[in-house]
Amino acid sequence: MSDRTAHVIIRGQVQGVGYRAFVEDEAAILGVEGWVRNRLDGSVEAVFAGPADAVETMIEACRQGPWSARVEAVDVRTAKADVLALRSREKFAVLATE
């Protein structure tokens, strides 16, 4: 199966509920590369790269979130691999709010 890179914005009650840690843990389980961060508008932004099926599984996990979150919308678009450059050497990173 081919690789995919997805840029995802998650809206709802997704900050202050362990959402970024949830995404980081799911990415580690699935072996997906990328990053996640809070945004100043209250949403969470993430980039996932890897086998298309693993990336799709990550997106579906984002639609659920941790038990304490209330996800209202997940916007997904295809991204170029250069968006991965925002992280340093980690396979998956939690970035500062932007």
C-alpha positions in Angstrom: 0.0 0.0 0.0 1.3 3.5 -0.8 2.2 6.2 1.7 0.0 9.1 2.6 0.6 12.4 4.3 -2.5 14.1 5.9 -3.0 17.5 7.5 -5.8 17.4 10.1 -7.6 20.0 12.1 -9.8 18.8 15.0 -12.4 21.1 16.4 -14.5 20.9 19.5 -13.6 20.4 23.2 -10.1 19.2 22.3 -7.7 21.2 24.5 -7.1 20.6 28.1 -8.5 17.0 27.8 -5.3 15.0 27.0 -6.0 15.1 23.3 -2.4 15.7 22.2 -1.1 12.8 24.4 -3.8 10.6 23.0 -2.7 11.4 19.4 0.9 10.8 20.3 0.1 7.4 21.9 -2.0 6.3 18.9 0.8 7.4 16.5 3.3 5.3 18.4 1.1 2.3 18.3 0.5 2.6 14.6 4.1 3.6 13.7 2.9 6.9 12.1 5.2 9.8 11.7 4.3 13.5 12.2 3.3 16.0 14.9 0.4 17.4 16.8 -0.1 20.8 18.5 -2.8 23.0 20.0 -3.8 26.1 18.0 -4.7 29.5 19.5 -8.3 29.2 18.1 -8.9 26.2 20.4 -8.5 23.5 17.8 -5.8 20.8 17.5 -3.7 20.5 14.4 -1.8 17.3 13.3 0.1 15.9 10.5 0.3 12.1 9.9 2.6 10.3 7.4 3.0 6.7 6.7 1.2 3.8 5.1 -2.2 4.9 3.9 -4.1 2.5 6.0 -2.2 3.6 9.2 -2.9 7.2 8.4 -6.6 6.5 7.8 -6.7 4.7 11.2 -5.1 7.8 12.8 -7.7 10.0 11.3 -10.5 7.8 12.5 -8.9 7.8 16.0 -9.0 11.6 15.9 -12.7 11.5 15.2 -13.2 9.7 18.5 -10.4 11.3 20.7 -9.9 10.4 24.3 -12.9 9.8 26.5 -12.7 13.4 27.9 -12.8 15.1 24.5 -15.9 16.2 22.5 -14.9 16.2 18.8 -17.2 18.3 16.7 -15.4 18.3 13.3 -12.3 16.8 11.7 -11.1 18.5 8.6 -8.6 16.5 6.5 -6.5 17.5 3.5 -3.6 15.9 1.7 -0.3 17.4 2.7 3.2 17.5 1.2 5.9 15.7 3.2 7.7 19.0 3.8 5.2 19.8 6.6 7.0 17.1 8.6 10.0 19.4 8.9 8.3 21.3 11.7 9.3 18.5 14.1 12.9 17.9 15.0 14.4 14.4 15.0 11.5 12.6 16.7 9.3 10.2 14.7 6.3 11.9 16.2 6.4 15.2 18.1 4.1 17.4 20.3 4.8 20.9 19.2 4.2 24.2 20.9 0.9 26.0 20.5 0.7 28.2 17.4 
